[in-house]
Amino acid sequence: MHAHLLRHTAAIWMAEARTPMSEIASFLGHRDTTITARVYARYSPDYLAGAAQALTW
């Protein structure tokens, strides 16, 4: 396994565990959380939850 894949997997697991993007960014060494959110926010269970809520009866 490549180090990049392990790093990416760790970030996905953190996002799935609802770890704040700012903490994931710090863990990955990102200076700006915008990049982190753009790549990993979609793995959070809360991502687009508001949009999905609009479709519930």
Residue frames as a rotation matrix with the C-alpha (Angstrom) as fourth column:
MET 1
0.574 0.819 0.000 0.00
0.819 -0.574 0.000 0.00
0.000 0.000 -1.000 0.00
HIS 2
-0.251 -0.635 0.731 1.16
0.581 -0.702 -0.411 3.49
0.774 0.322 0.545 -0.76
ALA 3
-0.767 -0.123 -0.629 1.47
0.616 -0.414 -0.670 6.09
-0.178 -0.902 0.393 1.99
HIS 4
-0.889 0.458 -0.015 -0.93
-0.437 -0.838 0.327 8.39
0.137 0.297 0.945 0.15
LEU 5
-0.219 0.834 -0.507 -3.65
-0.091 0.500 0.861 5.74
0.972 0.235 -0.033 0.18
LEU 6
-0.288 0.053 -0.956 -3.22
0.877 0.416 -0.241 5.21
0.385 -0.908 -0.167 3.93
ARG 7
-0.935 -0.101 -0.341 -3.38
0.236 -0.894 -0.382 8.95
-0.266 -0.437 0.859 4.54
HIS 8
-0.678 0.728 -0.099 -6.50
-0.534 -0.396 0.747 9.29
0.505 0.560 0.657 2.38
THR 9
-0.135 0.614 -0.778 -8.16
0.333 0.768 0.548 6.34
0.933 -0.185 -0.308 4.12
ALA 10
-0.591 -0.144 -0.794 -7.41
0.807 -0.088 -0.584 7.81
0.014 -0.986 0.168 7.55
ALA 11
-0.961 0.232 -0.148 -8.97
-0.227 -0.973 -0.046 11.13
-0.155 -0.011 0.988 6.53
ILE 12
-0.397 0.856 -0.331 -12.08
-0.368 0.182 0.912 9.35
0.841 0.484 0.243 5.22
TRP 13
-0.189 0.304 -0.934 -12.46
0.720 0.690 0.078 7.41
0.668 -0.657 -0.349 8.46
MET 14
-0.836 -0.132 -0.533 -12.12
0.485 -0.632 -0.604 10.62
-0.257 -0.764 0.592 10.45
ALA 15
-0.816 0.572 -0.084 -14.79
-0.542 -0.706 0.456 12.30
0.202 0.417 0.886 8.30
GLU 16
-0.221 0.746 -0.628 -17.09
0.001 0.645 0.765 9.29
0.975 0.168 -0.143 8.70
ALA 17
-0.271 0.030 -0.962 -16.63
0.914 0.321 -0.248 9.61
0.301 -0.947 -0.115 12.48
ARG 18
0.705 0.629 0.328 -17.79
0.563 -0.778 0.280 13.26
0.431 -0.013 -0.902 12.25
THR 19
-0.052 -0.805 -0.591 -14.35
0.872 -0.325 0.366 14.65
-0.487 -0.496 0.719 13.11
PRO 20
0.701 0.328 -0.633 -14.41
0.085 -0.920 -0.383 18.40
-0.708 0.215 -0.673 12.40
MET 21
0.834 -0.353 0.424 -12.77
0.469 0.049 -0.882 19.36
0.291 0.934 0.207 9.09
SER 22
0.649 -0.619 0.443 -10.43
-0.627 -0.764 -0.150 21.70
0.431 -0.180 -0.884 10.97
GLU 23
0.406 -0.491 0.771 -9.05
-0.605 0.488 0.629 18.74
-0.685 -0.722 -0.099 12.97
ILE 24
0.710 -0.141 0.690 -8.69
0.506 0.784 -0.360 16.58
-0.490 0.605 0.627 9.87
ALA 25
0.852 -0.394 0.345 -6.88
0.049 -0.596 -0.802 19.46
0.521 0.700 -0.488 8.15
SER 26
0.495 -0.690 0.528 -4.49
-0.869 -0.380 0.317 19.80
-0.018 -0.616 -0.787 11.08
PHE 27
0.496 -0.265 0.827 -3.84
-0.153 0.911 0.383 16.06
-0.855 -0.316 0.411 11.12
LEU 28
0.705 -0.159 0.692 -3.07
0.679 0.434 -0.592 16.09
-0.206 0.887 0.414 7.39
GLY 29
-0.310 -0.868 -0.387 -0.95
0.688 -0.486 0.539 19.23
-0.657 -0.099 0.748 7.63
HIS 30
-0.040 0.379 0.924 -3.28
0.876 -0.431 0.215 21.35
0.480 0.819 -0.315 5.49
ARG 31
-0.922 -0.315 -0.223 -3.01
0.381 -0.832 -0.402 25.08
-0.059 -0.456 0.888 6.14
ASP 32
-0.667 0.731 -0.148 -6.46
-0.745 -0.652 0.137 25.78
0.003 0.201 0.980 4.78
THR 33
-0.560 0.508 0.655 -9.54
-0.060 0.764 -0.643 23.72
-0.826 -0.399 -0.397 5.64
THR 34
0.228 0.665 -0.711 -11.09
-0.801 -0.287 -0.525 24.58
-0.553 0.690 0.467 2.27
ILE 35
-0.321 -0.437 -0.840 -9.03
-0.838 0.545 0.037 21.91
0.442 0.716 -0.541 0.52
THR 36
-0.980 -0.051 0.190 -9.80
-0.153 0.806 -0.571 19.39
-0.124 -0.589 -0.798 3.24
ALA 37
-0.254 0.965 0.060 -13.54
-0.253 -0.006 -0.968 20.08
-0.934 -0.261 0.245 3.06
ARG 38
0.142 0.289 -0.947 -13.57
-0.970 -0.151 -0.192 19.95
-0.198 0.945 0.259 -0.73
VAL 39
-0.478 -0.440 -0.760 -12.01
-0.641 0.767 -0.040 16.48
0.601 0.468 -0.648 -0.73
TYR 40
-0.907 -0.095 -0.410 -13.34
0.159 0.825 -0.543 14.85
0.390 -0.557 -0.733 2.46
ALA 41
-0.702 0.673 0.235 -16.62
-0.649 -0.467 -0.601 16.54
-0.295 -0.574 0.764 3.50
ARG 42
-0.020 0.762 -0.647 -18.66
-0.883 0.290 0.368 14.21
0.468 0.579 0.668 1.29
TYR 43
-0.419 -0.195 -0.887 -17.62
0.077 0.966 -0.249 11.28
0.905 -0.172 -0.390 3.49
SER 44
-0.967 0.128 0.222 -19.21
-0.247 -0.242 -0.938 12.83
-0.067 -0.962 0.265 6.57
PRO 45
-0.595 0.803 0.025 -22.64
0.804 0.595 -0.004 11.39
-0.018 0.017 -1.000 7.44
ASP 46
0.006 0.595 -0.803 -23.85
0.501 -0.697 -0.513 14.98
-0.865 -0.399 -0.303 7.88
TYR 47
-0.862 -0.393 -0.321 -22.86
-0.076 -0.526 0.847 16.03
-0.502 0.754 0.423 4.36
LEU 48
-0.794 0.591 -0.146 -25.96
-0.333 -0.221 0.917 17.12
0.509 0.776 0.372 2.45
ALA 49
-0.764 0.534 -0.363 -28.18
0.643 0.577 -0.504 16.02
-0.060 -0.618 -0.784 5.35
GLY 50
-0.499 0.576 -0.648 -30.09
-0.096 -0.780 -0.619 19.29
-0.861 -0.246 0.444 5.07
ALA 51
-0.577 0.254 -0.776 -30.78
-0.817 -0.166 0.552 18.68
0.012 0.953 0.303 1.40
ALA 52
-0.810 0.266 -0.523 -31.95
0.138 0.953 0.271 15.14
0.570 0.148 -0.808 2.12
GLN 53
-0.744 0.535 -0.399 -34.17
0.455 -0.031 -0.890 16.43
-0.489 -0.844 -0.220 4.93
ALA 54
-0.563 0.523 -0.640 -35.99
-0.631 -0.772 -0.077 18.67
-0.534 0.361 0.764 2.44
LEU 55
-0.549 0.309 -0.777 -37.10
-0.644 0.436 0.628 15.53
0.533 0.845 -0.041 0.59
THR 56
-0.951 0.211 -0.228 -38.60
0.303 0.789 -0.534 13.70
0.067 -0.577 -0.814 3.56
TRP 57
-0.239 0.952 0.192 -42.36
0.253 -0.129 0.959 13.51
0.937 0.277 -0.210 3.87
